[in-house]
Amino acid sequence: MNLPPLVQSFVLHFGEMGSRWGINRTVGQIYALLYVSPRPLCADDIVDALGVSRSNVSMGLRELQAWNLVLLRHIPDDRRDHFTTPEDVWQILRVLAEERKKREVDPTLSVLRELLMQKPGSEVEQHAQARMAEMHGLIERLTTWYEDVKRLETDRLTALLALGARVTKLLDAKDKVVGLVRRKKEA
C-alpha cells in the first residue's frame, strides 16, 4: 500500500471492519480511500494506492455503487470514470440506513407478515406467532420512527442526537403534565 501512514491506518481499519459489516476487506478499503481522498479517483488510482487487482477494484466499485455509497464523476479531458463519496457525512449515514432498511428490515417485515397471516396448527405455532407478532410490532415502530427521523434536516437531527439521555427528562416532564391534566379532568 502506497499511502501516507495516517491514511493507511484508516484504510486498513475500514478493511478490517468491512468484514464485520458484511462487505469484504477490499470494498471497505476502497470506500475508506475514496472517503479521505481530496479528489475523485479512477480505478487505476485505487489499484495503485491499495495494491490490489484491477478486477477486485472493479467489483468493489460496482458493489459500492449498488449501495449508492460512491458517486461517479467525470473529469474534463479524461475518458476514465472517477469515483468519490458524498461530502456530507450525514448524507452517507442516511444512504447507509436506507440501504440497510431495504436489504434487511423490509424483507424481515414481509416474512413476518406472511407468517402472521397463516393459521397456526398447534399450540407451539400459536406461541411462535405471538412472539413473532411482538417482534413485528417492534420493528414496525422502529420503522415508523426511522421514517420520521430521516425527514429531519441535518441540524435538527444533530440537535436530537445531542440530547442523548436528556430526552428521558423531556419525557418525564411530559408525563407530569399529562398526569396534571388528567387529575384536573377527574376533579
C-alpha positions in Angstrom: 0.0 0.0 0.0 1.5 3.3 -1.1 -0.3 5.7 1.2 0.7 8.2 3.9 0.7 6.5 7.4 -2.4 8.2 8.7 -4.4 7.4 5.6 -3.1 3.8 5.5 -4.2 3.2 9.1 -7.7 4.5 8.3 -7.9 2.4 5.1 -6.7 -0.8 6.8 -9.1 -0.3 9.7 -12.0 0.1 7.4 -10.9 -3.0 5.5 -11.0 -5.0 8.8 -14.3 -3.5 9.8 -15.8 -4.2 6.4 -15.8 -8.0 7.1 -17.8 -7.3 10.3 -20.3 -5.1 8.4 -20.9 -7.7 5.7 -18.6 -6.5 3.0 -15.2 -7.8 2.0 -12.0 -6.2 3.1 -11.2 -4.7 -0.3 -14.6 -3.0 -0.6 -14.0 -1.4 2.8 -10.6 -0.2 1.9 -11.8 1.2 -1.4 -14.6 3.1 0.4 -12.2 4.5 3.0 -9.7 5.6 0.4 -12.4 7.4 -1.6 -13.8 9.0 1.6 -10.5 10.6 2.6 -9.2 11.4 -0.9 -9.2 15.1 -1.7 -10.1 14.4 -5.3 -12.2 11.8 -7.2 -10.1 8.7 -8.1 -10.2 6.4 -11.1 -9.9 2.6 -10.8 -6.2 2.8 -11.8 -5.5 5.2 -8.9 -7.2 2.8 -6.5 -5.3 -0.2 -7.8 -2.0 1.8 -7.3 -2.9 3.0 -3.8 -4.2 -0.3 -2.4 -2.0 -2.7 -4.4 -5.0 -4.9 -5.3 -6.1 -6.3 -8.6 -8.0 -4.3 -11.2 -10.8 -6.8 -11.2 -11.1 -6.6 -7.4 -11.4 -2.8 -7.6 -14.0 -3.0 -10.4 -16.1 -5.5 -8.4 -15.7 -3.4 -5.3 -16.7 -0.2 -7.1 -19.8 -1.9 -8.5 -20.8 -3.1 -5.0 -20.4 0.4 -3.6 -22.4 1.8 -6.5 -25.2 -0.7 -5.8 -25.2 0.6 -2.2 -25.3 4.2 -3.5 -22.2 5.0 -1.5 -20.0 6.2 -4.2 -20.6 8.9 -6.8 -19.4 8.8 -10.4 -17.6 11.9 -11.5 -16.2 12.8 -14.9 -13.0 14.8 -15.2 -12.6 17.1 -18.2 -10.3 15.6 -20.9 -10.2 12.2 -19.1 -12.3 9.4 -20.5 -12.0 7.3 -17.4 -14.7 7.1 -14.7 -13.7 8.7 -11.4 -15.3 8.0 -8.1 -15.8 9.8 -4.9 -18.1 9.7 -1.8 -20.8 12.3 -0.8 -19.2 15.2 1.0 -21.8 15.3 3.8 -21.2 12.6 6.3 -24.9 12.8 7.3 -25.9 12.0 3.7 -23.7 8.9 3.9 -25.4 7.9 7.1 -28.8 8.4 5.5 -27.9 6.3 2.5 -26.5 3.5 4.7 -29.6 3.5 6.9 -31.9 3.4 3.9 -30.0 0.7 2.1 -29.8 -1.5 5.2 -33.5 -1.0 5.7 -34.3 -2.0 2.2 -32.0 -5.1 2.3 -32.6 -6.3 5.9 -35.6 -4.8 7.6 -38.1 -4.7 4.8 -37.6 -8.4 3.9 -37.9 -9.4 7.5 -41.2 -7.5 7.9 -42.5 -9.2 4.8 -41.7 -12.6 6.1 -43.2 -11.8 9.5 -46.4 -10.5 7.9 -46.7 -13.7 5.8 -46.1 -15.9 8.8 -48.6 -14.0 11.0 -51.3 -14.4 8.3 -51.1 -18.2 8.5 -53.4 -20.2 10.7 -51.4 -21.8 13.5 -51.7 -25.6 13.5 -50.6 -26.2 17.1 -50.0 -24.5 20.4 -46.3 -24.3 19.6 -47.2 -22.4 16.4 -49.6 -20.2 18.3 -46.8 -19.4 20.8 -44.4 -18.8 18.0 -46.8 -16.4 16.2 -47.4 -14.5 19.4 -43.6 -13.9 19.7 -43.4 -13.0 16.0 -46.2 -10.5 16.5 -44.2 -8.8 19.3 -41.2 -8.7 17.0 -43.3 -7.4 14.1 -44.8 -4.7 16.3 -41.3 -3.5 17.5 -39.8 -3.5 14.0 -42.9 -1.6 12.7 -42.5 1.0 15.5 -38.8 1.4 14.7 -39.5 1.7 11.0 -42.1 4.4 11.7 -39.6 6.3 13.9 -37.0 5.9 11.2 -39.3 7.3 8.6 -39.9 10.4 10.8 -36.3 10.9 11.7 -35.0 10.5 8.2 -37.0 13.6 7.1 -35.3 15.8 9.7 -33.0 18.4 8.5 -29.4 17.7 9.5 -29.2 20.5 12.1 -32.4 19.1 13.7 -31.0 15.6 13.7 -27.8 16.8 15.2 -29.7 18.5 18.0 -31.8 15.4 18.6 -28.6 13.3 18.9 -27.0 15.9 21.1 -29.9 15.5 23.6 -28.9 11.9 24.3 -30.2 10.6 27.6 -31.7 14.1 28.3 -34.6 13.0 26.2 -35.8 11.0 29.2 -36.1 14.2 31.2 -38.3 15.6 28.5 -40.5 12.5 28.5 -40.7 12.7 32.4 -41.8 16.3 32.2 -44.4 15.3 29.6 -45.7 12.5 31.9 -46.0 15.0 34.7 -48.1 17.4 32.5 -50.3 14.6 31.3 -50.8 13.5 34.9 -51.8 17.0 36.0 -54.2 17.4 33.1 -55.8 14.0 33.9 -56.2 14.9 37.6 -57.8 18.3 36.6 -60.3 16.4 34.4 -61.1 14.0 37.2 -61.7 16.8 39.7 
